[in-house]
């Protein structure tokens, strides 16, 4: 089990989501990692401790948690669906060499400076080469 299991269960409960082992395990895994995992990565890492877990369950759980605004779904430039448990406003950087997605700080007010628009959502995805691959 991940270190944040109690936190994951508490957040799910406070959000009115029925507590199930797959939901707690998936949410716990994502909020414990900063690697923006794919459903396949989550499945590969959790199936050892939960042999009855299916990839379809991972997709269903992540979709539900995104719908409940507990996760952010990121579509990387290579088309992979990745998930982020950090809900504070920030940007993402996709490394074109290793395929990793990293968080970075960005100032939201610079993006909202055009008052002609009403902003409901802002997604910022940059791409290039990360420091490890340079």
MIDO-337788 format. One record per atom (N, C-alpha, C, O): residue in three letters; x, y, z. Coordinates in steps of 0.05 Angstrom, whole numbers, padded with zeros to 5 digits, always signed. Each point is the difference from the previous one (the first is absolute). Last residue first. Example, Ala and Ser with C-alpha at 12.3 -4.5 7.8 and 13.67 -1.06 7.14 Angstrom:
<atoms>
SER+00257-00045+00142/SER+00016+00024+00001/SER-00015+00022+00014/SER+00010+00022+00004/ALA-00004-00137-00005/ALA-00018+00024+00000/ALA+00018+00024+00000/ALA+00021+00000+00013/
</atoms>
This chain:
<atoms>
UNK+00381+00319-00443/UNK+00017+00019-00015/UNK+00028-00010-00003/UNK+00017+00013-00012/UNK-00091-00055+00063/UNK+00005-00010-00027/UNK+00018+00019-00016/UNK+00009-00008-00022/UNK-00037+00026+00113/UNK+00012-00026+00000/UNK+00008-00010-00027/UNK+00018-00016-00003/UNK-00066+00100+00015/UNK+00028+00001+00009/UNK+00014-00028-00001/UNK+00024-00001-00006/UNK-00106+00013-00061/UNK+00003+00004+00028/UNK+00030+00001+00007/UNK+00017-00009-00016/UNK-00069+00038-00078/UNK+00018-00021+00012/UNK+00005+00007+00029/UNK+00008+00022+00007/UNK-00099+00004-00062/UNK+00029+00004-00007/UNK+00016-00022+00012/UNK-00009-00023+00000/UNK-00097+00076+00007/UNK+00016-00024-00006/UNK+00028+00008-00008/UNK+00004+00022-00008/UNK-00102+00012+00065/UNK+00023+00007-00015/UNK+00015-00026-00007/UNK-00004-00020+00013/UNK-00099+00053+00021/UNK+00018-00023-00005/UNK+00023+00010-00018/UNK-00005+00008-00023/UNK-00086+00028+00084/UNK+00025+00008-00012/UNK+00018-00024-00001/UNK+00007-00012+00020/UNK-00117+00044-00006/UNK+00019-00022+00000/UNK+00025+00010-00014/UNK-00001+00011-00022/UNK-00095+00030+00070/UNK+00025+00006-00014/UNK+00019-00024+00002/UNK+00006-00008+00023/UNK-00119+00039-00009/UNK+00022-00019+00003/UNK+00024+00010-00016/UNK-00003+00011-00022/UNK-00074+00042+00031/UNK-00010-00022+00017/UNK+00023-00020+00005/UNK+00000-00013+00021/UNK-00011+00123-00052/UNK+00016-00024+00001/UNK-00013-00021+00019/UNK-00004+00006+00024/UNK-00027+00081-00089/UNK-00005-00012+00026/UNK+00014-00027+00001/UNK-00007-00017-00016/UNK+00031+00109-00047/UNK-00008-00028+00004/UNK-00007-00006+00029/UNK+00010+00013+00018/UNK+00024+00071-00051/UNK-00022-00005-00018/UNK-00012-00028+00005/UNK-00022-00005-00009/UNK+00101+00046+00053/UNK-00026+00001+00014/UNK-00024-00004-00019/UNK-00023+00000+00009/UNK+00130-00028-00002/UNK-00018+00009-00020/UNK-00029-00001+00011/UNK-00011-00022+00002/UNK+00085-00011+00050/UNK+00002+00029-00003/UNK-00019+00012-00021/UNK-00005+00024+00000/UNK+00029-00116+00040/UNK-00027+00010+00001/UNK-00001+00030-00005/UNK-00020+00013+00006/UNK+00102-00063-00002/UNK-00016-00013-00020/UNK-00028+00011-00002/UNK-00013-00002-00020/UNK+00074+00032+00086/UNK+00011+00008-00026/UNK-00017-00012-00022/UNK-00004+00012-00021/UNK-00014-00036+00111/UNK-00011+00027-00007/UNK+00012+00010-00026/UNK-00014+00016-00013/UNK+00042-00100+00053/UNK-00026-00001-00013/UNK-00009+00027-00009/UNK-00013+00003-00021/UNK+00113-00045+00034/UNK-00017+00021+00012/UNK-00026+00002-00016/UNK+00000+00008-00023/UNK+00070-00094+00042/UNK-00008+00019-00020/UNK-00020+00020+00013/UNK-00015-00008+00017/UNK+00087-00083+00003/UNK-00015+00023+00010/UNK-00005+00019-00023/UNK+00017+00006-00016/UNK-00005-00115+00004/UNK+00016+00025+00004/UNK-00019+00023+00007/UNK-00023+00000-00006/UNK+00032-00119-00006/UNK-00014+00024+00008/UNK+00019+00024-00001/UNK+00024-00003+00005/UNK-00015-00089-00067/UNK+00008+00014+00024/UNK-00018+00023+00006/UNK-00011+00013-00019/UNK+00020-00111-00042/UNK-00015+00025+00003/UNK+00008+00011+00027/UNK-00001-00014+00021/UNK+00050-00060-00096/UNK-00009+00007+00026/UNK-00015+00027+00000/UNK+00005+00017-00017/UNK+00042-00064-00058/UNK-00029-00002+00003/UNK-00011+00006+00027/UNK-00024-00003+00005/UNK+00117+00006-00049/UNK-00006-00022+00018/UNK-00030-00004+00004/UNK-00008-00021+00010/UNK+00039+00088-00074/UNK+00019-00021-00001/UNK-00008-00024+00017/UNK-00001-00023-00010/UNK-00047+00107+00004/UNK-00002-00014-00025/UNK+00020-00023-00003/UNK-00002-00016-00018/UNK-00047+00063+00106/UNK+00026-00004-00012/UNK-00003-00017-00025/UNK-00010-00023+00001/UNK-00060+00093+00051/UNK+00003-00027-00011/UNK+00028-00002-00013/UNK+00007+00016-00018/UNK-00059+00048+00097/UNK+00021-00001-00020/UNK+00003-00029-00009/UNK+00005-00018+00017/UNK-00084+00085+00035/UNK+00013-00025-00004/UNK+00020+00002-00023/UNK-00005+00013-00020/UNK-00045+00059+00098/UNK+00003-00009-00027/UNK+00013-00028+00000/UNK+00010-00010+00020/UNK-00078+00058+00057/UNK+00028-00003-00008/UNK+00000-00010-00030/UNK-00020-00008-00011/UNK-00051+00029+00103/UNK+00006+00008-00027/UNK+00030-00002-00006/UNK+00017+00010+00016/UNK-00064-00076+00055/UNK+00008+00029-00001/UNK+00008+00006-00029/UNK+00010-00017-00014/UNK-00031-00072+00043/UNK-00022+00015-00012/UNK+00006+00030+00000/UNK-00014+00015-00013/UNK+00063-00117+00014/UNK+00005+00027+00009/UNK-00020+00018-00014/UNK+00001+00004-00024/UNK+00007-00097+00004/UNK-00015+00005+00025/UNK+00005+00027+00012/UNK-00013+00007+00020/UNK+00017-00056-00123/UNK+00014+00017+00019/UNK-00018+00005+00024/UNK-00023+00008-00004/UNK+00037-00077-00092/UNK-00016+00011+00022/UNK+00017+00014+00020/UNK+00022-00008+00006/UNK-00026-00024-00120/UNK+00014-00002+00026/UNK-00017+00014+00021/UNK-00018+00016-00007/UNK+00015-00058-00101/UNK-00016+00012+00022/UNK+00015-00004+00026/UNK+00006-00023+00008/UNK+00036+00027-00113/UNK-00005-00014+00026/UNK-00018+00016+00018/UNK+00003+00024+00003/UNK+00032+00006-00091/UNK-00027-00012+00002/UNK-00006-00015+00026/UNK-00022-00008+00004/UNK+00101+00062-00032/UNK+00001-00026-00013/UNK-00027-00014+00001/UNK-00002-00023-00009/UNK+00016+00108+00052/UNK+00002+00003-00029/UNK+00001-00026-00015/UNK-00007-00002-00024/UNK-00043+00002+00118/UNK+00027+00007-00009/UNK+00000+00002-00030/UNK-00017-00011-00014/UNK-00063+00024+00086/UNK+00006-00015-00024/UNK+00027+00010-00010/UNK+00002+00023-00009/UNK-00053-00027+00109/UNK+00019+00014-00018/UNK+00002-00017-00025/UNK+00005-00025+00002/UNK-00074+00038+00088/UNK+00008-00017-00022/UNK+00017+00017-00019/UNK-00008+00021-00009/UNK-00013-00013+00119/UNK+00001+00014-00026/UNK+00009-00020-00020/UNK+00019-00015+00004/UNK-00075+00002+00094/UNK+00024-00004-00016/UNK-00002+00018-00025/UNK-00021+00008-00008/UNK-00047-00005+00071/UNK+00021-00008+00019/UNK+00026-00006-00014/UNK+00021-00002+00012/UNK-00115+00027-00045/UNK+00020+00021+00004/UNK+00021-00006+00021/UNK+00010+00018+00014/UNK-00083-00074-00053/UNK-00005+00011+00026/UNK+00020+00022+00007/UNK+00001+00010+00023/UNK+00007-00057-00105/UNK-00027+00011+00000/UNK-00007+00014+00027/UNK-00015+00020+00000/UNK+00095-00069-00006/UNK+00002+00025-00017/UNK-00027+00014+00000/UNK-00001+00024+00004/UNK+00004-00107+00037/UNK+00014+00020+00017/UNK+00005+00026-00015/UNK+00000+00021+00012/UNK-00041-00094-00058/UNK-00017+00009+00021/UNK+00013+00022+00017/UNK-00012+00020+00006/UNK+00064-00063-00072/UNK-00021+00016-00013/UNK-00019+00012+00021/UNK-00006+00024-00001/UNK+00071-00086+00030/UNK+00012+00026-00007/UNK-00020+00018-00013/UNK+00000+00024+00005/UNK-00029-00111+00016/UNK+00006+00015+00024/UNK+00012+00028-00007/UNK-00009+00020+00011/UNK-00007-00082-00081/UNK-00025+00010+00012/UNK+00004+00017+00024/UNK-00013+00021+00003/UNK+00088-00062-00045/UNK-00011+00021-00017/UNK-00026+00011+00012/UNK-00004+00024+00000/UNK+00043-00096+00045/UNK+00018+00024+00002/UNK-00012+00022-00017/UNK-00001+00023+00009/UNK-00040-00106-00016/UNK-00006+00012+00026/UNK+00016+00026+00003/UNK-00010+00020+00010/UNK+00029-00074-00084/UNK-00026+00014-00003/UNK-00008+00014+00025/UNK-00011+00022-00001/UNK+00086-00078+00003/UNK+00006+00025-00013/UNK-00025+00017-00004/UNK+00000+00024+00002/UNK-00001-00093+00079/UNK+00002-00001-00029/UNK+00007+00028-00011/UNK-00004+00020+00014/UNK+00011-00085+00084/UNK-00002+00027-00012/UNK+00003-00003-00031/UNK+00018-00014-00009/UNK-00006-00056+00077/UNK-00026+00001-00013/UNK-00005+00027-00015/UNK-00020+00003-00014/UNK+00101-00023+00067/UNK-00002-00016-00024/UNK-00026+00001-00015/UNK-00001-00005-00024/UNK+00058+00066+00093/UNK-00029-00004-00004/UNK-00004-00015-00026/UNK-00007+00012-00020/UNK+00093+00011+00051/UNK-00013+00000+00026/UNK-00030-00004-00002/UNK-00013-00003+00020/UNK+00066+00005-00100/UNK+00013-00019+00018/UNK-00013-00002+00027/UNK-00002-00021+00012/UNK-00025+00086-00080/UNK-00011-00027-00004/UNK+00013-00021+00019/UNK-00013-00020+00006/UNK+00035+00117-00016/UNK-00019-00008+00021/UNK-00009-00029-00003/UNK-00010-00012+00020/UNK+00073+00058-00080/UNK+00010+00004+00027/UNK-00019-00010+00021/UNK+00009-00006+00023/UNK-00032+00004-00117/UNK+00025-00016+00004/UNK+00010+00001+00029/UNK+00011-00019+00010/UNK-00085+00074-00034/UNK-00007-00028+00000/UNK+00025-00018+00006/UNK-00001-00017+00017/UNK+00014+00109-00031/UNK-00014-00004+00026/UNK-00006-00030+00003/UNK+00004-00012+00021/UNK+00032+00039-00103/UNK+00020+00001+00021/UNK-00013-00005+00028/UNK+00012-00014+00016/UNK-00070+00020-00090/UNK+00017-00025-00002/UNK+00021+00000+00022/UNK+00005-00021+00011/UNK-00058+00098-00021/UNK-00016-00022+00011/UNK+00016-00026+00000/UNK-00001-00016+00019/UNK+00061+00102-00015/UNK-00022-00009-00018/UNK-00015-00022+00014/UNK+00008-00010+00020/UNK+00049+00090+00033/UNK-00001-00026-00011/UNK-00023-00004-00020/UNK-00021+00014+00001/UNK+00078+00062+00048/UNK-00022+00002-00018/UNK-00004-00027-00015/UNK+00003-00001-00024/UNK+00061+00025+00097/UNK+00009-00008-00027/UNK-00022+00001-00021/UNK+00004-00006-00023/UNK+00004+00018+00124/UNK+00000+00025-00015/UNK+00007-00005-00030/UNK+00008+00018-00014/UNK-00056-00077+00102/UNK+00020+00002-00021/UNK-00001+00028-00012/UNK-00021+00012-00001/UNK-00040-00040+00068/UNK+00026-00006+00012/UNK+00023+00003-00020/UNK+00023+00001+00008/UNK-00116+00008-00031/UNK+00008+00023+00016/UNK+00026-00004+00014/UNK+00013+00019+00009/UNK-00047-00089-00065/UNK+00004+00024-00015/UNK+00008+00024+00017/UNK+00018+00015-00008/UNK-00039-00099+00050/UNK+00024-00002-00017/UNK+00005+00026-00015/UNK+00023+00009-00001/UNK-00102-00015+00052/UNK+00024+00001+00017/UNK+00025-00001-00017/UNK+00019+00015+00005/UNK-00100-00028-00048/UNK+00003+00028+00008/UNK+00025+00004+00017/UNK+00015+00019-00004/UNK-00037-00108-00020/UNK+00007+00016-00024/UNK+00005+00029+00007/UNK+00020+00012-00008/UNK-00049-00070+00077/UNK+00026-00008-00009/UNK+00009+00017-00024/UNK+00023+00010-00001/UNK-00111+00001+00036/UNK+00020+00010+00019/UNK+00028-00006-00011/UNK+00017+00018+00001/UNK-00088-00052-00052/UNK+00000+00030+00000/UNK+00022+00011+00019/UNK+00015+00018-00008/UNK-00029-00113+00006/UNK+00012+00010-00024/UNK+00001+00031-00001/UNK+00020+00011-00009/UNK-00063-00052+00084/UNK+00029-00004+00000/UNK+00012+00010-00026/UNK+00021+00013+00001/UNK-00108+00036+00031/UNK+00006-00027-00008/UNK+00030-00003-00001/UNK+00014+00020-00002/UNK-00096+00055+00036/UNK+00027-00011+00004/UNK+00001-00029-00010/UNK-00015-00017+00010/UNK-00049+00103-00043/UNK+00000-00026+00015/UNK+00028-00011+00000/UNK+00014-00002-00020/UNK-00032+00107+00013/UNK+00004-00023-00017/UNK+00001-00025+00017/UNK+00014-00001+00020/UNK-00021+00097+00006/UNK-00025-00015-00004/UNK+00002-00024-00018/UNK-00020-00010-00009/UNK+00088+00074+00044/UNK-00011+00007-00026/UNK-00026-00015-00006/UNK-00012+00004-00021/UNK+00063-00020+00100/UNK-00010+00028+00001/UNK-00012+00009-00026/UNK-00017+00018+00000/UNK+00057-00104+00003/UNK-00023+00001+00018/UNK-00012+00028+00001/UNK-00024+00003-00003/UNK+00105-00015-00044/UNK-00022-00013-00014/UNK-00026+00002+00017/UNK-00021+00006-00011/UNK+00099+00025+00052/UNK-00008+00018-00022/UNK-00024-00012-00016/UNK-00019+00014-00006/UNK+00058-00067+00074/UNK-00013+00023+00012/UNK-00011+00018-00022/UNK-00023+00009+00001/UNK+00076-00082-00026/UNK-00026-00009+00009/UNK-00016+00023+00011/UNK-00024+00003-00005/UNK+00113+00014-00019/UNK-00016-00007-00024/UNK-00028-00007+00008/UNK-00019+00010-00012/UNK+00081+00003+00081/UNK-00007+00025-00013/UNK-00018-00005-00024/UNK-00020+00014-00004/UNK+00055-00089+00047/UNK-00020+00013+00017/UNK-00009+00027-00012/UNK-00023+00006+00002/UNK+00093-00052-00047/UNK-00025-00014-00002/UNK-00022+00013+00017/UNK-00022+00003-00009/UNK+00120+00018-00012/UNK-00021+00019+00002/UNK-00028-00013+00000/UNK-00020+00014-00003/UNK+00107-00061-00008/UNK+00000+00015+00026/UNK-00024+00018+00004/UNK-00007+00006+00023/UNK+00001-00097-00083/UNK+00015+00025-00001/UNK-00003+00014+00027/UNK-00018-00006+00016/UNK+00015-00103-00030/UNK-00016+00024+00000/UNK+00017+00025+00000/UNK+00022+00000+00011/
</atoms>
